[in-house]
Amino acid sequence: MNEEMELSEHSPEQLVALIQQGHPMYFEELFYRFLPLVKKFNKAYYLRSLEQEDFWQEARMVLHKAIQSYVPEKGLQFASFYKLTLKHHIFSLIRKESAVKRKIDKGAVSLDAILENQYSNHTEYSFEGVVSMHFSPEEIVMVKESASGYFEILSDFEQAVFIHFINGSSFQTIAEELNCEVTSIKNAYDRCHRKMKRLLD
């Protein structure tokens, strides 16, 4: 996507019409044209739960929805329509993040207590078939000793995901609980796992 793309002479409205008529090959060109806007919004609105790749994926999803719902007869240019739709989506994500933070502030359980309850028998958790983590007794002690330090390097969103996950919730369940996309949960879990490995190394 960083490479220069050869653009057609079609206007955004014409590209949208072609996609609506069953020519999805024009989607990448349309997204490329709006990439400066996506980058601008990515810098302007900070979202803890979304890294750049995730933000761009959200922008692509919004573009898909905007194409499906765009009605040119209403007189609004597609560029303005997409900008409004994307901004509304971003504000919605920000509200969700704020709700997540409120949940954490209301009743976050310490990592030490969670590990004490969940890993006292050294059980093994299989994370949706993606990663299977097994803590040895020595590792459990190491994690407990580093609990406060570990939480400090997690974002609020990552803390929420970690707490739910360590209590046995699936990606889908956590996504429903935190009111966000499953992809965002998986990405947050991956970051938690990488930080955990760095802590134990």
N, C-alpha and C positions, 0 to 999 in steps of 0.2 A: 504493500500500500504506500510505501515511501517512494517508490519508483514513479517517474513521470508517466502519466497515462495519456494516450492519444485520444482526444475528445472529439466527439461528433459535433455536428452543427445544430443538433437538436436543442431546444430550450428545455429547462427542467420540466415544464408542463408536458412537453411532447414525450420526454423520456418516461414520465409517470404514465401517460396514456399507453405507451408501448408496453410497459410492464403490466399494466392492468389488462391489456389485450392478450397477454400470454407470452411475452418476450422477456423472461427474467434476466437474460444476458446483459440488459442495460442497467441492472441494479448497481453493479460495481462502479460504473461511470457516474451514476447519480450520487452514490455515497462519496466518491472521490471529489465531486464538485462541492460537497458540503463538508469536507474534511476540515477546512479552515475554521468553520463554525464549531465543529465538534471539538477541535483543539482549543479554541477560545473558551468554550464552556468548561472543558476539562480543567483549565487553569483557573477559571473564575469561581467555580463551585467545588470546594474540597469535600470529598466523600471518603471517609475512613475505610469503608467496606469495599471500595472499588479502586483497583490499580488501573493504570492507563489502558491495558488490554481489556479489562472488564468494562471500563467506561465506554470504549469504542464499541464493544459488543452490545452494550445497552443502546448506544446511539443507532446501531444498525437495526436492532429490533424495533426501535421507535420509528425508524425510516420505513420499515416494512409495514407497520401499522398505519403510518401516515399515508403511504401510497394506497393502501386498501380503502381508507376512509375519505380520501381527497375527492371533492366534487368541484370541478373548475367553474361550473355555472354559478357558484356562490360569489365569484368575483375576487377571491383572495389568491394571490400568487402562491405557488407551491413553496417557494423559499420562505415566505413569511409563515405559511401554515406549518411547515416542518420546524421552524425556529420556535414557534409557540408551543407545539406539541412536545418538542424535546425539553424546553424549559419547564413545562408543566411536569413532565416525567422526572426531571432532576429534582424539582421541589418536592415531589412525592417521595423520592428516595431519601431526601434530607429529613423529611418528617418521620419516615420509618426509622432512620438512624437515631433520631432524637428519642423515639419511643423505645428503641433498644437500650439507649443509655439510661433512660428513666427506669427501665426494668432492672438494669444492673445496679443502679444507685439504690433502688428500693430494697433489694435483697440478694446481693451477690454472696455466694458461699466461698469461703477461702479455699484455695487449692489444697492446702494441707488437710483440711477437713474432708474434702472430696476424696483425696487419695487414701486417707485413713479408712473411709467407709467403703470405697469401691475396690481397693487393691489390698485389703488386709489379708485376703486369701490368695493373692498373687494370680488372680484370674487373667485370662487372655481375652482381649476384645478384638473382634474382627470388624474393621471399619468398612462396611458395605462392600467387602471384597476388594477394596482398593489398597488398603494398607493394614497389615496385622501387626499390632504393637504388643510385645510381651515384656513386661518389666520384671527383671530379676529382683530378689530382695535387696541387693546392693544398689540397684538403680532406683528402687523406691525410696531408699534412704537418701540418695543423692538428690532426687527430685524434691522430696520433702524439705531438705535443707536449703534448697534453692527456690522454694515456692514463691516467696515474695519477689525475688529477682525475676522469676519467670513471668509473673503477672505484670510486672512493670514494663516488660518489653512487648507485651501484647496490647493491641488497640482495644477500645471498648467493645467493638464488634467481635474481634477475635476472642475476647474473654467470654462473651455471651455464647459463642459457638462452642468454645472449649468446655464450658460448664455443662451445657446441654449434652455434648457428645460424650463426655466422661461419665455422665449419668445414664448412658445407654441409648440415647435418642438417635434416630436415623437422620440422614441428610434431609429427607423429605419432611420429617416431623419438625426438625429445627427450622427449616424454611417456612413452614406454616406458622410456627410459634413466633418467629421473628418477622414474619410478613415480608419476605424477600425471595429472590430467585434461588433455586437449588444450586446453580452455578456459583453464586456469590458465597454460599455456605461451603461448597467444596474448595473454593479458592482460599477462603479464610482458614479452613482446616489444614490445607497444605502449608500455609504460612505458619500456623501453630506447630505443625509437625517439624518443619525445618528449624524453627526456633528452639523446640525441645531438643532436637538432635544436637544443635550447636551448644546448648546448655550442658548436655551430658558428655560431649566430646572432651 
